[in-house]
Amino acid sequence: MKIEEYKDMLKNKSKEFIKKYLSNTIEEIEFLESIYQTGGTNNFYSDEFKDSAFKERQELCQKSSAMFSILRELTKWKDIT
């Protein structure tokens, strides 16, 4: 999915929902990075599995970008964190 599609899907959600969803998404991204990055704590899987983790991480990055964008539109940047 593209960023705009995620934004459209999430546009009617509350700020609190988006913040929580974003936090969970970032945790997922970090876990997936630990699988495919050299020296990652979970870097013992097959190359095929690592490739899948990388692709899933890329999709989650699209989703997190959409959520950041929505939050920027709803609040000042300093209020997001």
TORKOL-4160 file (C-alpha; in steps of 0.2 Angstrom, whole numbers, padded with zeros to 4 digits, m for minus):
81
<pt num="1" X="0000" Y="0000" Z="0000"/>
<pt num="2" X="0006" Y="0018" Z="m0003"/>
<pt num="3" X="0007" Y="0031" Z="0010"/>
<pt num="4" X="m0008" Y="0040" Z="0003"/>
<pt num="5" X="m0019" Y="0024" Z="0004"/>
<pt num="6" X="m0014" Y="0022" Z="0023"/>
<pt num="7" X="m0018" Y="0040" Z="0026"/>
<pt num="8" X="m0035" Y="0038" Z="0019"/>
<pt num="9" X="m0038" Y="0022" Z="0029"/>
<pt num="10" X="m0033" Y="0031" Z="0045"/>
<pt num="11" X="m0039" Y="0048" Z="0043"/>
<pt num="12" X="m0055" Y="0046" Z="0054"/>
<pt num="13" X="m0045" Y="0038" Z="0068"/>
<pt num="14" X="m0041" Y="0048" Z="0084"/>
<pt num="15" X="m0025" Y="0055" Z="0088"/>
<pt num="16" X="m0022" Y="0043" Z="0103"/>
<pt num="17" X="m0026" Y="0028" Z="0092"/>
<pt num="18" X="m0014" Y="0034" Z="0079"/>
<pt num="19" X="0000" Y="0037" Z="0092"/>
<pt num="20" X="m0003" Y="0019" Z="0099"/>
<pt num="21" X="m0003" Y="0011" Z="0082"/>
<pt num="22" X="0012" Y="0020" Z="0077"/>
<pt num="23" X="0021" Y="0015" Z="0093"/>
<pt num="24" X="0017" Y="m0003" Z="0089"/>
<pt num="25" X="0022" Y="m0001" Z="0071"/>
<pt num="26" X="0039" Y="0006" Z="0076"/>
<pt num="27" X="0042" Y="m0009" Z="0088"/>
<pt num="28" X="0038" Y="m0021" Z="0073"/>
<pt num="29" X="0050" Y="m0012" Z="0062"/>
<pt num="30" X="0064" Y="m0014" Z="0075"/>
<pt num="31" X="0060" Y="m0032" Z="0077"/>
<pt num="32" X="0061" Y="m0035" Z="0058"/>
<pt num="33" X="0077" Y="m0025" Z="0056"/>
<pt num="34" X="0085" Y="m0037" Z="0070"/>
<pt num="35" X="0081" Y="m0051" Z="0058"/>
<pt num="36" X="0089" Y="m0045" Z="0042"/>
<pt num="37" X="0103" Y="m0033" Z="0047"/>
<pt num="38" X="0120" Y="m0040" Z="0049"/>
<pt num="39" X="0124" Y="m0042" Z="0067"/>
<pt num="40" X="0105" Y="m0041" Z="0072"/>
<pt num="41" X="0100" Y="m0050" Z="0087"/>
<pt num="42" X="0088" Y="m0061" Z="0077"/>
<pt num="43" X="0100" Y="m0063" Z="0062"/>
<pt num="44" X="0100" Y="m0082" Z="0062"/>
<pt num="45" X="0086" Y="m0086" Z="0050"/>
<pt num="46" X="0087" Y="m0091" Z="0031"/>
<pt num="47" X="0091" Y="m0078" Z="0018"/>
<pt num="48" X="0073" Y="m0081" Z="0011"/>
<pt num="49" X="0066" Y="m0077" Z="0028"/>
<pt num="50" X="0077" Y="m0062" Z="0030"/>
<pt num="51" X="0071" Y="m0056" Z="0013"/>
<pt num="52" X="0053" Y="m0057" Z="0019"/>
<pt num="53" X="0057" Y="m0048" Z="0034"/>
<pt num="54" X="0065" Y="m0034" Z="0024"/>
<pt num="55" X="0049" Y="m0033" Z="0013"/>
<pt num="56" X="0038" Y="m0032" Z="0027"/>
<pt num="57" X="0048" Y="m0019" Z="0036"/>
<pt num="58" X="0047" Y="m0008" Z="0020"/>
<pt num="59" X="0028" Y="m0009" Z="0020"/>
<pt num="60" X="0027" Y="m0005" Z="0039"/>
<pt num="61" X="0038" Y="0010" Z="0035"/>
<pt num="62" X="0025" Y="0016" Z="0022"/>
<pt num="63" X="0012" Y="0014" Z="0036"/>
<pt num="64" X="0022" Y="0023" Z="0049"/>
<pt num="65" X="0026" Y="0038" Z="0037"/>
<pt num="66" X="0007" Y="0040" Z="0034"/>
<pt num="67" X="0004" Y="0040" Z="0053"/>
<pt num="68" X="0018" Y="0053" Z="0056"/>
<pt num="69" X="0010" Y="0064" Z="0042"/>
<pt num="70" X="m0007" Y="0063" Z="0050"/>
<pt num="71" X="0000" Y="0067" Z="0067"/>
<pt num="72" X="0009" Y="0082" Z="0060"/>
<pt num="73" X="m0007" Y="0088" Z="0052"/>
<pt num="74" X="m0016" Y="0086" Z="0069"/>
<pt num="75" X="m0004" Y="0094" Z="0080"/>
<pt num="76" X="0013" Y="0103" Z="0082"/>
<pt num="77" X="0028" Y="0092" Z="0080"/>
<pt num="78" X="0033" Y="0094" Z="0098"/>
<pt num="79" X="0016" Y="0087" Z="0104"/>
<pt num="80" X="0019" Y="0071" Z="0095"/>
<pt num="81" X="0032" Y="0063" Z="0106"/>
